[in-house]
Amino acid sequence: MTETTPAHHPLQIAILVFDEVEALDLGGPYEVFTTATRMQQRLQPGAPAPFAVQCVARSLAPVQARAGLRVLPDADFATALKPDVLIVPGGVIDAAAACAETRAWVAQAARGAQITASVCTGAFILAAAGVVTEGAVTTHWEDIADLRAQFPALDVQENVRWVDRGALVTSAGISAGIDMSLHLVTRLAGAALSERTARQMDTPWNTLP
């Protein structure tokens, strides 16, 4: 299942950020898509950028990630560009999942996106927003029982790194989020770019879900 990047403009990648987001759940996909964009210039000098990444939060105020890292959002819900790919990271998601504004933006962004993806407990936010209501999903191993209990209509998969349902992709923990993001680069821009990106990041890419 391979998709192609538009010839004249980059795909817009929106990553949701919220207080208590897991820094590497955010940073892993961010690094993959921004590195892929740099590597495209090395593989094909002068070619259009494949991706443009923005971090989107409820407001433009600094977000305090888990363990205290502060993140400055690129856009808020009112000003964010319409995403082609929406990524919802995990962390301590209780407040974000309970926030009506966050749920509404996630639902709206997902409706217009080619792909909506989650890392770790980001799956809880997708479920709370009504983006996923049934079918196979996954999350961090420590949270599988809670996801099953809170959303019993979901088929929560164990012992997988990600579950790809086409327009919806969910992944397990931090390293699985990086692997999933490389998998999405393959889908959207081809294997040569994802392989070059993994090499540049010096990450041992597990290509199997």
SVG drawing of the C-alpha trace seen along z (x, -y; Angstrom):
<svg xmlns="http://www.w3.org/2000/svg" viewBox="-18 -32 41 42">
<polyline fill="none" stroke="black" stroke-width="0.4" points="0.0,0.0 2.0,-3.0 0.7,-6.5 2.4,-9.3 3.4,-12.8 1.8,-15.7 4.1,-17.1 3.8,-20.8 3.3,-21.1 4.3,-19.3 2.0,-17.1 1.0,-18.9 1.8,-16.8 0.1,-18.1 1.3,-16.8 -1.0,-17.5 0.8,-18.8 -0.7,-19.1 0.4,-19.5 2.0,-16.2 2.6,-14.9 5.4,-12.3 8.4,-14.2 9.6,-11.3 6.1,-10.4 6.1,-14.0 9.8,-14.2 10.1,-10.8 7.5,-11.5 8.7,-15.1 12.3,-13.9 11.2,-11.3 9.2,-13.7 11.6,-16.6 14.6,-14.4 12.8,-12.8 12.3,-16.3 16.0,-17.1 17.0,-13.7 14.7,-14.2 16.9,-17.1 20.0,-14.9 18.3,-12.1 16.8,-14.5 18.3,-18.0 15.8,-20.6 12.8,-18.3 9.8,-19.7 9.7,-19.1 7.6,-16.0 6.4,-17.1 5.8,-20.3 5.5,-19.6 3.5,-21.8 3.0,-21.3 -0.6,-22.2 -2.0,-23.0 -5.2,-24.4 -3.4,-27.8 -0.1,-29.4 1.0,-29.3 4.0,-27.1 3.1,-23.5 4.9,-21.7 5.6,-18.1 6.0,-15.3 9.1,-15.7 9.1,-19.5 10.2,-20.0 8.6,-23.1 7.3,-23.2 6.3,-26.3 3.4,-25.3 3.5,-26.4 -0.2,-26.9 -3.4,-26.7 -6.6,-25.0 -7.9,-28.2 -4.9,-28.8 -3.5,-25.3 -3.3,-24.4 -5.6,-21.5 -3.5,-18.4 -3.0,-15.6 -1.6,-13.5 -2.6,-13.9 -0.4,-12.4 -1.7,-12.2 1.1,-11.3 0.6,-9.9 1.7,-10.8 -0.6,-11.6 -3.7,-12.1 -6.5,-12.5 -6.9,-16.2 -6.4,-16.3 -9.0,-13.5 -11.4,-15.3 -11.0,-18.7 -14.0,-19.4 -11.9,-21.8 -9.2,-19.2 -11.6,-16.4 -13.4,-18.7 -10.3,-19.7 -8.9,-16.1 -12.3,-14.9 -12.3,-17.7 -8.7,-17.3 -9.1,-13.5 -12.1,-13.9 -10.1,-15.8 -6.8,-13.9 -5.5,-11.1 -4.1,-9.4 -4.7,-9.7 -2.1,-8.1 -1.5,-7.7 1.5,-6.9 1.2,-5.1 -1.8,-6.4 -2.7,-8.8 -5.2,-6.1 -7.3,-7.1 -7.6,-10.6 -8.7,-9.3 -11.3,-7.1 -12.5,-9.9 -12.9,-12.1 -14.9,-9.5 -12.2,-9.1 -12.0,-5.4 -15.1,-3.6 -14.4,0.0 -11.9,2.4 -8.3,3.1 -6.0,0.7 -3.0,0.8 -1.3,-1.2 1.5,-1.0 1.6,2.5 1.0,0.9 -2.3,-0.7 -3.9,2.1 -6.2,3.2 -7.4,-0.4 -8.1,-1.0 -10.1,2.2 -12.0,1.3 -12.8,-2.3 -13.6,-1.5 -14.9,2.1 -15.9,1.9 -12.3,1.6 -10.3,4.7 -7.1,3.8 -4.1,5.8 -1.2,7.0 2.3,7.8 2.3,5.6 4.2,2.4 1.5,0.8 -1.8,1.6 -2.3,0.1 -5.9,-0.2 -5.2,-2.4 -6.6,-5.8 -6.1,-4.9 -2.8,-3.8 -2.1,-3.2 1.2,-2.3 2.5,-1.1 5.3,-2.8 8.0,-5.4 10.3,-3.3 7.2,-1.9 6.1,-5.4 9.4,-6.0 9.0,-2.8 5.4,-3.6 6.4,-7.1 9.1,-5.6 6.4,-3.2 4.2,-6.2 7.1,-7.8 7.2,-4.6 3.5,-4.8 3.5,-8.5 6.9,-9.0 8.5,-5.6 10.9,-3.1 14.0,-4.9 13.3,-8.0 12.3,-6.1 15.4,-3.9 17.6,-7.0 15.8,-8.7 16.4,-5.8 20.0,-5.7 20.4,-9.4 18.8,-9.0 21.0,-6.0 18.0,-4.2 17.5,-0.4 14.3,-0.4 12.0,2.5 9.9,2.6 7.5,5.3 4.5,4.4"/>
</svg>
